């Protein structure tokens, strides 16, 4: 089945592309037509940039698909960015055009 083959291929391409050039990989994802392939590519992109450029992942979902903010991959990007640069990440999250409940969830420490 095509969808079963597409997801692993997208993850592999995104892992390589986003680790080398996250901005260019993001532009490639943005250029895809709406639908399952773009959703799969965006999920793969978020997974790939979590450690390399978590801010790029969050910026992309805020700009292209705010509904993706509720996905665990977006939460992983948020946690990583907050761990790397809390002042920049928290300021961006507070001002992002994302649902308030998502922003609150991301900004609330896990132990609370």
DRENTI-140977 format. One record per residue: residue number from 0; residue in three letters; z, x, y of N, C-alpha, C in turn. Coordinates in nm, 4 decimals, m for minus. Each point is the difference from the previous one (the first is absolute). Layout:
resi resn nz nx ny caz cax cay cz cx cy
NUM ALA Z X Y Z X Y Z X Y
...
This chain:
resi resn nz nx ny caz cax cay cz cx cy
0 UNK 0.0000 0.0849 m0.1178 0.0000 m0.0849 0.1178 0.0000 0.0897 0.1244
1 UNK m0.0831 m0.0340 0.0958 m0.0175 0.0844 0.1190 0.1304 0.0217 0.0758
2 UNK 0.0770 m0.1061 0.0201 0.1253 0.0119 0.0758 0.0974 0.0946 m0.0689
3 UNK m0.0002 0.0022 m0.1331 0.0899 0.0887 m0.0746 m0.0378 0.1461 0.0193
4 UNK m0.1254 0.0275 0.0226 m0.0457 0.1371 0.0223 0.0127 0.0413 0.1461
5 UNK m0.0177 m0.0965 0.0899 m0.0024 0.0288 0.1432 0.1340 0.0524 0.0511
6 UNK 0.1109 m0.0636 m0.0373 0.1308 0.0373 0.0539 0.0351 0.1464 m0.0298
7 UNK m0.0095 0.0468 m0.1266 0.0323 0.1419 m0.0249 m0.0932 0.0954 0.0745
8 UNK m0.1271 m0.0376 0.0124 m0.0944 0.0850 0.0723 0.0363 0.0072 0.1480
9 UNK 0.0343 m0.1135 0.0595 0.0395 m0.0007 0.1410 0.1266 0.0826 0.0226
10 UNK 0.0958 m0.0122 m0.0904 0.1237 0.0776 0.0130 m0.0321 0.1493 m0.0041
11 UNK m0.0847 0.0413 m0.0925 m0.0356 0.1417 m0.0116 m0.0707 0.0502 0.1253
12 UNK m0.0963 m0.0790 0.0491 m0.0732 0.0394 0.1208 0.0942 0.0057 0.1198
13 UNK 0.0856 m0.0999 0.0147 0.0928 m0.0049 0.1128 0.1020 0.1128 m0.0059
14 UNK 0.0496 0.0329 m0.1190 0.0976 0.1084 m0.0106 m0.0596 0.1303 0.0500
15 UNK m0.1211 0.0276 m0.0402 m0.0662 0.1222 0.0450 m0.0378 m0.0087 0.1472
16 UNK m0.0692 m0.1055 0.0367 m0.0490 m0.0125 0.1371 0.1114 m0.0088 0.1027
17 UNK 0.1026 m0.0792 m0.0280 0.1081 m0.0172 0.0972 0.0866 0.1240 0.0123
18 UNK 0.0102 0.0784 m0.1062 0.0804 0.1225 0.0102 m0.0711 0.1069 0.0821
19 UNK m0.1312 m0.0031 m0.0004 m0.0786 0.0990 0.0745 m0.0311 m0.0488 0.1411
20 UNK m0.0369 m0.1251 0.0120 m0.0424 m0.0555 0.1295 0.0415 m0.1468 0.0100
21 UNK 0.1303 m0.0256 0.0294 0.0463 m0.1390 0.0019 m0.0727 m0.0882 0.1003
22 UNK m0.0335 0.0519 0.1160 m0.0688 m0.0818 0.1002 m0.1383 m0.0414 m0.0492
23 UNK m0.0735 0.0926 m0.0570 m0.1341 m0.0307 m0.0490 0.0057 m0.0972 m0.1172
24 UNK 0.0963 0.0189 m0.0893 0.0162 m0.0933 m0.1122 0.0320 m0.1397 0.0528
25 UNK 0.0825 m0.0060 0.1024 0.0334 m0.1278 0.0610 m0.1208 m0.0674 0.0617
26 UNK m0.0848 0.0771 0.0655 m0.1221 m0.0562 0.0594 m0.0924 m0.0545 m0.1086
27 UNK m0.0052 0.0690 m0.1131 m0.0820 m0.0475 m0.1102 0.0509 m0.1354 m0.0484
28 UNK 0.1310 m0.0131 m0.0164 0.0588 m0.1271 m0.0446 m0.0296 m0.1097 0.1016
29 UNK 0.0146 0.0319 0.1287 m0.0258 m0.0994 0.1041 m0.1431 m0.0511 m0.0050
30 UNK m0.0928 0.0842 m0.0413 m0.1408 m0.0373 m0.0029 m0.0394 m0.0892 m0.1154
31 UNK 0.0890 m0.0187 m0.0965 m0.0317 m0.0849 m0.1132 0.0024 m0.1472 0.0400
32 UNK m0.0821 m0.0786 m0.0667 m0.0011 m0.1442 0.0243 0.1291 m0.0607 m0.0524
33 UNK 0.0430 m0.1089 0.0608 0.1208 m0.0696 m0.0442 m0.0168 m0.0470 m0.1431
34 UNK 0.1126 m0.0103 m0.0679 m0.0022 m0.0474 m0.1379 0.0787 0.0933 m0.0896
35 UNK m0.0152 m0.0202 m0.1293 0.0767 0.0778 m0.0968 m0.0211 0.1503 0.0105
36 UNK m0.1246 0.0494 0.0130 m0.0152 0.1456 0.0096 0.0754 0.0596 0.1191
37 UNK m0.0035 m0.0671 0.1159 0.0705 0.0527 0.1166 0.1509 m0.0066 m0.0235
38 UNK 0.0487 m0.1093 m0.0564 0.1424 m0.0105 m0.0302 0.0451 0.1074 m0.0972
39 UNK m0.0817 0.0244 m0.1029 0.0316 0.1054 m0.0965 m0.0008 0.1371 0.0667
40 UNK m0.0981 0.0227 0.0859 m0.0099 0.1288 0.0688 0.1169 0.0191 0.0960
41 UNK 0.0408 m0.1049 0.0684 0.1123 0.0098 0.0936 0.1291 0.0291 m0.0746
42 UNK 0.0202 m0.0649 m0.1133 0.1181 0.0279 m0.0818 m0.0010 0.1450 m0.0469
43 UNK m0.1145 0.0458 m0.0472 m0.0126 0.1394 m0.0448 0.0240 0.0967 0.1160
44 UNK m0.0501 m0.0346 0.1180 0.0198 0.0847 0.1184 0.1481 0.0105 0.0334
45 UNK 0.0706 m0.1136 m0.0009 0.1435 0.0022 0.0297 0.0750 0.0881 m0.0989
46 UNK m0.0343 m0.0115 m0.1275 0.0647 0.0838 m0.1018 m0.0285 0.1478 0.0257
47 UNK m0.1234 0.0295 0.0384 m0.0398 0.1390 0.0193 0.0630 0.0634 0.1233
48 UNK 0.0167 m0.0758 0.1074 0.0507 0.0603 0.1241 0.1518 m0.0054 0.0122
49 UNK 0.0671 m0.0625 m0.0947 0.1452 m0.0137 0.0102 0.0672 0.1338 0.0280
50 UNK m0.0398 0.1039 m0.0685 0.0653 0.1304 0.0177 m0.0705 0.0891 0.1015
51 UNK m0.1297 m0.0197 0.0179 m0.0766 0.0879 0.0878 m0.0017 m0.0482 0.1449
52 UNK m0.0167 m0.1292 0.0189 m0.0134 m0.0552 0.1357 0.0436 m0.1468 0.0000
53 UNK 0.1304 m0.0258 m0.0219 0.0447 m0.1396 m0.0091 m0.0269 m0.0800 0.1267
54 UNK 0.0003 0.0658 0.1147 m0.0288 m0.0698 0.1250 m0.1426 m0.0538 0.0013
55 UNK m0.0924 0.0739 m0.0583 m0.1397 m0.0456 m0.0048 m0.0115 m0.1280 m0.0814
56 UNK 0.0733 m0.0083 m0.1098 m0.0033 m0.1203 m0.0818 0.0531 m0.1213 0.0740
57 UNK 0.1125 0.0178 0.0692 0.0579 m0.1130 0.0730 m0.0878 m0.0418 0.1168
58 UNK m0.0562 0.0963 0.0685 m0.0881 m0.0335 0.1119 m0.1219 m0.0790 m0.0479
59 UNK m0.0517 0.0386 m0.1170 m0.1170 m0.0695 m0.0514 0.0332 m0.1445 m0.0353
60 UNK 0.1105 m0.0247 m0.0677 0.0276 m0.1394 m0.0361 0.0324 m0.0835 0.1230
61 UNK 0.0651 0.0589 0.0990 0.0288 m0.0751 0.1218 m0.1297 m0.0393 0.0701
62 UNK m0.0978 0.0876 m0.0043 m0.1274 m0.0230 0.0679 m0.0937 m0.0890 m0.0823
63 UNK m0.0064 0.0228 m0.1307 m0.1023 m0.0647 m0.0825 0.0485 m0.1164 m0.0849
64 UNK 0.1244 0.0058 m0.0475 0.0442 m0.1024 m0.0944 0.1519 m0.0107 0.0008
65 UNK 0.0581 m0.0608 0.1057 0.1456 m0.0092 0.0096 0.0662 m0.0669 m0.1205
66 UNK m0.0720 m0.0831 m0.0729 0.0578 m0.0625 m0.1192 0.0368 0.1047 m0.1050
67 UNK m0.0645 0.1152 0.0028 0.0310 0.1079 m0.0950 0.1373 0.0605 0.0262
68 UNK 0.0597 m0.0291 0.1146 0.1308 0.0579 0.0333 0.1067 m0.0392 m0.1001
69 UNK m0.0181 m0.1131 m0.0668 0.0998 m0.0439 m0.0970 m0.0139 0.0701 m0.1347
70 UNK m0.1048 0.0768 m0.0181 m0.0226 0.0706 m0.1274 0.0967 0.1169 m0.0136
71 UNK 0.0356 0.0310 m0.1219 0.0931 0.1112 m0.0253 m0.0571 0.1326 0.0474
72 UNK m0.1329 0.0147 m0.0044 m0.0623 0.1247 0.0456 0.0232 0.0216 0.1494
73 UNK m0.0033 m0.1069 0.0772 0.0264 0.0106 0.1436 0.1461 0.0366 0.0227
74 UNK 0.0896 m0.0599 m0.0750 0.1417 0.0335 0.0107 0.0259 0.1450 m0.0332
75 UNK m0.0717 0.0535 m0.0991 0.0150 0.1413 m0.0361 m0.0453 0.0890 0.1157
76 UNK m0.1101 m0.0383 0.0651 m0.0463 0.0768 0.1169 0.1051 m0.0039 0.1107
77 UNK 0.0559 m0.1176 0.0241 0.1002 m0.0138 0.1057 0.1226 0.0861 m0.0300
78 UNK 0.0512 m0.0067 m0.1222 0.1178 0.0805 m0.0362 m0.0274 0.1494 0.0144
79 UNK m0.1182 0.0423 m0.0430 m0.0344 0.1424 0.0086 m0.0100 0.0452 0.1458
80 UNK m0.0665 m0.0785 0.0829 m0.0153 0.0366 0.1406 0.1365 0.0018 0.0687
81 UNK 0.0845 m0.0991 m0.0292 0.1346 m0.0018 0.0584 0.0799 0.1223 m0.0432
82 UNK m0.0179 0.0436 m0.1232 0.0710 0.1184 m0.0484 m0.0513 0.1273 0.0666
83 UNK m0.1296 0.0045 0.0279 m0.0598 0.1191 0.0604 0.0227 0.0092 0.1505
84 UNK m0.0105 m0.1122 0.0682 0.0090 m0.0003 0.1465 0.0539 m0.1354 0.0461
85 UNK 0.1299 m0.0188 m0.0142 0.0605 m0.1296 0.0286 m0.0276 m0.0480 0.1426
86 UNK 0.0148 0.0835 0.1028 m0.0242 m0.0510 0.1363 m0.1418 m0.0554 0.0194
87 UNK m0.0995 0.0744 m0.0439 m0.1388 m0.0471 0.0175 m0.0279 m0.1223 m0.0859
88 UNK 0.0432 0.0034 m0.1254 m0.0269 m0.1115 m0.0911 0.0700 m0.1275 0.0453
89 UNK 0.1259 0.0108 0.0364 0.0737 m0.1208 0.0386 m0.0550 m0.0599 0.1290
90 UNK m0.0383 0.0834 0.0949 m0.0594 m0.0501 0.1239 m0.1311 m0.0718 m0.0289
91 UNK m0.0838 0.0616 m0.0845 m0.1282 m0.0627 m0.0319 0.0232 m0.1321 m0.0722
92 UNK 0.0880 m0.0020 m0.1001 0.0265 m0.1219 m0.0771 0.0507 m0.1110 0.0919
93 UNK 0.0934 0.0328 0.0887 0.0544 m0.1009 0.0914 m0.1084 m0.0634 0.0869
94 UNK m0.1004 0.0774 0.0374 m0.1047 m0.0488 0.0902 m0.1261 m0.0491 m0.0705
95 UNK m0.0065 0.0167 m0.1315 m0.1201 m0.0378 m0.0758 m0.0174 m0.1517 m0.0036
96 UNK m0.1242 m0.0419 m0.0067 m0.0313 m0.1428 m0.0125 0.0028 m0.0369 m0.1482
97 UNK 0.1225 m0.0049 m0.0506 0.0253 m0.0338 m0.1392 0.1100 m0.1054 m0.0038
98 UNK 0.0117 m0.0740 m0.1099 0.1052 m0.1010 m0.0096 0.1395 0.0607 0.0209
99 UNK 0.0828 m0.0699 0.0752 0.1347 0.0494 0.0317 0.0828 0.0263 m0.1249
100 UNK m0.0138 m0.0860 m0.1012 0.0802 0.0199 m0.1210 m0.0373 0.1294 m0.0721
101 UNK m0.1256 0.0394 0.0081 m0.0434 0.1265 m0.0603 0.0586 0.1171 0.0783
102 UNK m0.0095 m0.0071 0.1324 0.0543 0.1087 0.0831 0.1500 0.0156 m0.0241
103 UNK 0.0718 m0.1121 m0.0067 0.1447 0.0050 m0.0244 0.0285 0.0622 m0.1358
104 UNK m0.0762 m0.0396 m0.0994 0.0171 0.0546 m0.1357 m0.0214 0.1511 m0.0010
105 UNK m0.1034 0.0451 0.0663 m0.0295 0.1434 0.0023 0.1063 0.0784 0.0754
106 UNK 0.0522 m0.0570 0.1065 0.0954 0.0724 0.0856 0.1444 m0.0113 m0.0480
107 UNK 0.0274 m0.0836 m0.0998 0.1349 m0.0134 m0.0524 0.0193 0.1002 m0.1117
108 UNK 0.1021 0.0850 0.0103 0.0234 0.0985 m0.1062 0.0156 m0.0676 m0.1363
109 UNK m0.0468 0.0650 m0.1041 0.0008 m0.0572 m0.1348 0.1406 m0.0305 m0.0506
110 UNK 0.1014 0.0709 0.0483 0.1352 m0.0189 m0.0507 0.0717 m0.1151 0.0685
111 UNK m0.0665 m0.0756 0.0866 0.0649 m0.1130 0.0680 m0.0429 m0.1318 m0.0587
